[in-house]
Amino acid sequence: MNIGIDIDGVLADSVTQWLNVMNKYFGQNKKYEELYTYRFEKVYNVTWEEMDRFFRTNQEILLSNLSPIPNSVSAVKKLKIWGHKIYLVTARPRQYQHLTTKWLKEHQVEYDQLIMTDFQCKADYCQELQLKVFIDDSLDNAMAIASRGIKVFLYNAPYNQGHFPDNLQILRKNSWSEILTEVKKMR
């Protein structure tokens, strides 16, 4: 089965790193639980342009020294052992492919292909790859991908709360263990 996996917030604990750097940059002390939306400019009460500038000027530090999400690496390894094809589909800019592949290698993440969408719609790529399952932490991405008939496991986080239509195949999951259990049912 073809399985797609996001990197930031699903494999890599990026949001914790981003939070630390955003707090210093904006002179605030936000906690992870306060991230009620992926639109971080709303959380920090700054303009979209200010947040965009922050991400563009700090991209390298934001993508370095990231810890893996607990059990993510071993879970992906298990998916590979079970015979699944793993496609890592991230919105990261292509210019940071070297940092991304370096991190994946350092943490021994097994995958078949890395796709960096450069902030383009992931749903198009997921459909083109004929994915059966996608794992993401963005509610917006989950809804767009699920609307293409792809089952989505939404990795639960404070910033992805909200409702999604019942007719979409989106299942909220709290851990990689829960995700593996669901994938096992699909075999």
N, C-alpha and C positions, 0 to 999 in steps of 0.2 A: 504494500500500500504506500502511496506517496503522501508523506507528512511534511507540512511546512511549519517552521518554528521561527518566531521573532527572536531577536537577540536581547535588546534592552528591556529589562523588566521581566524577562522570561528565562533566559539563560544567564545573563549578566545582571548583577545587582546595580545597575546604572543609576537608578533613581536615588539611591542613598548617596552616591558620589555627587550627582547633580545637586542634590539638596544641600550638601556641605558647601559646594562652590557657590551656589546661588545665595546662600545665607551670608557668606563673606562678601560677595559682590554687591548685594543689595542692602547690606547692613541690617539684616533681619535674623531672627532665630526660629524659623519654622520647623515644625516636627513632621515626620513622615505621615502621621495620622491627619495632619492638617491639609494634605494635598488632596482636596476634594474633586479636582479636575485635572486633566492632562494639559489644560490651558494654564500653565504656570503663571502667566502674566496676571491672571485673575487672583491667584493665591497671594502673589507678592504685590498686588495692587500697583502694577506698572503697565505701561502701554505695550501693545504687541510688538512695536518697533524696538522698544528697549529690551524685551525678552529675546527677540530675534537677534539683536546685536550681541547680547550676552552669549547666546549659543554659538553664533558664528565666530566670535573672538576667543571663546574658551573651548572650542571643540576638542582640541588635542588633550587637554587636561581632563575633560569630561569623559573621554573614551579610554583613558589610561588608568591603571591600578584598580581595575574593577574586580570584585569578588564574584564567583559564580553564585547564582541562586541555589539555596540548599537542594542537594540531590539532582540538580539539573543535568550535570555532566554524566553521572551514572545512569540516569533515566534515558538519556539520548543513546548512550552506549547499549542499553538494553533494547531499545527500539531497533537499533542496527542489527543486533544479534537475532532479533525476531524476524529479520529479513525486510524491514521497511526501508524505503529510500527517504533520506532526510534532506530537505531543502531549507536552508536558512534564508529567510526573506526579511530584510531589515530596511528601514527607511533611511538609514545612515547615508551620508553623501559618499559617492564613489571615491572621492579624493582621500578618504580615510580607510580604504580597503587594506592598506598595509598594516594599520593599527588593529583592524578587525581580525585579519588573518593571524597576526602575531598573537593576539589574545586567545583566539580559538586554538592555536597550536600550543601555547603555554599551558592551557587548561585541558588539553587533549580531548577537545570536543570532536566527535566523529560526525561527518556529514558528507553528502554526495555533491552538493552544489551550494555556493554562496551567491545570493542575489542581493545587490545593494540598489534600492529603488531611487535613491537620491530624492526622497520625500514625495515620490510619485505614488499613485494608488496601488496598494498591495493586492487588492482584489483582482486586478487585471493579470498580474503575475501568477497568482494562485490558480486562476482559471486556466491560463496558458500551460502551467505545469501539471494540470489535471490532478490537483491535490484532493484527497478525500478528507483530510483533517488539517486544521491550522490551529496553532497555539499562539495566542497574543495577549497582551495586557491592555490594549486600547479598545474601549467599547465601540468607538466609531469604526475602527478597522474590523472588529468582530462582526458588526452589523453589515458592513459593505461586503465582506467575504462570505458571510452566511447567506446573503441575498443571492449569491451565485450558486447556491446549493451545496456549499462546502460546510461540513460540520466544524464548529469552532469551540475550542476549550478556552474560555476567558480566564486567564490567570488573575485571581482576585487581588485587588489592591484598592486603597482608599480613593484613588483618582479615577477608577473605572466603574463606580457605582452608578446605578441608573437602570431604567427599564428598557427592555428590548421586546419586540413583537414575539408573541408565542409561536408564530409560524416559522420563525427562524431557528435553525439548529445551533443554538448557543448554549453551552453548559458552563456555568461558573465553577471553577475548581480552585481549591486552596493550596494544593501541593502537587508536586510531580508524582507522588504516590497515587493520588486520586486520578491523575491523567493517565498513568500506566494502567490502572484498573479499567478505565473506560476504553482505552485502545485495545486491551486484551479481549474485551467483550465483542469488538468489531472483527477480530481475526477469523 
